């Protein structure tokens, strides 16, 4: 079972005098009461109290249903059972068969259509009728809708946003099962389920049967892997079960065999080819770095050489100064000894002696 699209049962009506596009509101209690046969007229208090601005006369409610078994009928009956225990207690079943309370038929209020288009045609040509039809049919035919409350109490019609809001709650298990009926989100429409493809995993049949199965699988794969599908599906008033290019569906298709052969194998992932190596982007930065490093090294070398030469010159000056100082010191000591040996030195000689004594 592979989910394809989110589908919704839209409630529609034909009450004469109601302008096109006017939406009526029904409570869950009223909806179940109409279908189990306890509410039979349009002016029933449970209907009129929610529609004070719509004229609802004392006319019998006529129900139009699909004449054969359908998944939408099953979904709608499941919703009635979930909305109220009165559905099953009053004898309502949970089958896809078009079986409804006998009171409808005995009172001449049950009409049937052999297709959904036939249901719509009967609705539009028969006053005081109501029905449930696929959402896409209701939208494309611009039928007057009946809003019903979700389990948050918000009255909703099956708009694209409301159905998509319900679909977003899906948490598929390994068998792609997920219940989104009356899911409980704030802005979701309550009567929503997934339309599914049912395919046997292992089928033994003729070559023509395998070809037909492969064509079906190709279509399923297209719906799940082509990103253009989303716009196509929404343009036809459907909501896809999976986001575009969802790998889960493709993986599921790879497990389906016909006569022992996998018809839709997983695509072979070819790694992208490595681009040809171009040395220029690597060589140019390396050469540039080497040149800069060489220039910096030359500049540093020259500065160090000049510094060494300057230090050598200063060292020579210090050594010369040290030798000179030693010579002067030796000379001064000799002269000082001479001046001290004089018995009657002159004033000049005395001054020289004082200076030499101080220097000593």
ZIPENOR-V281922 format. One record per backbone hydrogen bond with DSSP energy under -0.5 kcal/mol. CO is the residue of the C=O (numbers start at 0). NH is the residue of the N-H. If there is no record, write none. Layout:
co:CO nh:NH
co:CO nh:NH
//
This chain:
co:0 nh:2
co:1 nh:196
co:3 nh:240
co:4 nh:6
co:4 nh:194
co:5 nh:238
co:6 nh:192
co:7 nh:9
co:7 nh:134
co:9 nh:132
co:10 nh:145
co:11 nh:130
co:12 nh:143
co:13 nh:15
co:13 nh:127
co:13 nh:128
co:14 nh:17
co:16 nh:18
co:18 nh:21
co:23 nh:146
co:25 nh:148
co:26 nh:30
co:27 nh:31
co:28 nh:32
co:29 nh:33
co:30 nh:34
co:31 nh:35
co:32 nh:36
co:32 nh:37
co:32 nh:38
co:33 nh:36
co:34 nh:100
co:37 nh:39
co:39 nh:60
co:40 nh:43
co:43 nh:46
co:43 nh:47
co:44 nh:48
co:46 nh:49
co:47 nh:50
co:50 nh:53
co:53 nh:55
co:54 nh:56
co:56 nh:42
co:56 nh:58
co:58 nh:41
co:59 nh:61
co:61 nh:129
co:62 nh:64
co:62 nh:110
co:63 nh:131
co:64 nh:112
co:69 nh:73
co:70 nh:74
co:71 nh:75
co:72 nh:76
co:73 nh:77
co:74 nh:78
co:75 nh:79
co:76 nh:80
co:77 nh:81
co:78 nh:82
co:79 nh:83
co:83 nh:86
co:84 nh:88
co:85 nh:89
co:86 nh:91
co:87 nh:90
co:95 nh:69
co:96 nh:98
co:97 nh:99
co:100 nh:103
co:100 nh:104
co:101 nh:105
co:102 nh:106
co:103 nh:108
co:103 nh:109
co:104 nh:107
co:108 nh:62
co:108 nh:110
co:110 nh:64
co:112 nh:66
co:114 nh:118
co:115 nh:119
co:116 nh:120
co:117 nh:121
co:118 nh:122
co:119 nh:123
co:120 nh:124
co:121 nh:125
co:122 nh:125
co:124 nh:126
co:125 nh:128
co:127 nh:61
co:128 nh:13
co:129 nh:63
co:130 nh:11
co:132 nh:9
co:133 nh:137
co:134 nh:138
co:135 nh:139
co:136 nh:140
co:137 nh:142
co:138 nh:141
co:143 nh:12
co:144 nh:23
co:146 nh:25
co:147 nh:155
co:149 nh:152
co:153 nh:149
co:155 nh:147
co:156 nh:158
co:158 nh:162
co:159 nh:163
co:160 nh:164
co:161 nh:165
co:161 nh:188
co:162 nh:166
co:163 nh:167
co:165 nh:168
co:166 nh:169
co:172 nh:175
co:176 nh:172
co:177 nh:179
co:179 nh:182
co:184 nh:187
co:189 nh:181
co:189 nh:191
co:190 nh:8
co:192 nh:6
co:194 nh:3
co:194 nh:4
co:196 nh:1
co:196 nh:198
co:200 nh:256
co:202 nh:204
co:202 nh:258
co:205 nh:209
co:206 nh:210
co:207 nh:211
co:208 nh:212
co:209 nh:213
co:210 nh:214
co:211 nh:215
co:212 nh:216
co:213 nh:217
co:214 nh:218
co:215 nh:219
co:216 nh:220
co:217 nh:221
co:218 nh:222
co:219 nh:223
co:220 nh:224
co:221 nh:225
co:223 nh:245
co:224 nh:226
co:225 nh:228
co:227 nh:231
co:228 nh:232
co:229 nh:233
co:230 nh:234
co:231 nh:235
co:232 nh:235
co:232 nh:237
co:233 nh:236
co:238 nh:5
co:242 nh:245
co:244 nh:246
co:245 nh:248
co:245 nh:249
co:246 nh:250
co:247 nh:251
co:248 nh:252
co:249 nh:253
co:251 nh:254
co:252 nh:255
co:252 nh:263
co:255 nh:262
co:256 nh:202
co:257 nh:260
co:260 nh:257
co:266 nh:268
co:267 nh:269
co:268 nh:270
co:276 nh:278
co:278 nh:281
co:278 nh:282
co:279 nh:283
co:281 nh:285
co:282 nh:286
co:283 nh:287
co:284 nh:288
co:285 nh:289
co:286 nh:290
co:287 nh:291
co:288 nh:292
co:289 nh:293
co:290 nh:294
co:291 nh:295
co:292 nh:296
co:293 nh:297
co:294 nh:298
co:295 nh:299
co:296 nh:300
co:297 nh:301
co:298 nh:302
co:299 nh:303
co:300 nh:304
co:301 nh:305
co:302 nh:306
co:303 nh:307
co:304 nh:308
co:305 nh:309
co:306 nh:310
co:307 nh:311
co:308 nh:312
co:309 nh:313
co:310 nh:314
co:311 nh:315
co:312 nh:316
co:313 nh:317
co:314 nh:318
co:315 nh:319
co:316 nh:320
co:317 nh:321
co:318 nh:322
co:319 nh:323
co:320 nh:324
co:321 nh:325
co:322 nh:326
co:323 nh:327
co:324 nh:328
co:325 nh:329
co:326 nh:330
co:327 nh:331
co:328 nh:332
co:329 nh:333
co:330 nh:334
co:331 nh:335
co:332 nh:336
co:333 nh:337
co:334 nh:338
co:335 nh:339
co:336 nh:340
co:337 nh:340
co:337 nh:341
co:338 nh:341
co:345 nh:349
co:346 nh:350
co:347 nh:351
co:348 nh:352
co:349 nh:353
co:350 nh:354
co:351 nh:355
co:352 nh:356
co:353 nh:357
co:354 nh:358
co:355 nh:359
//
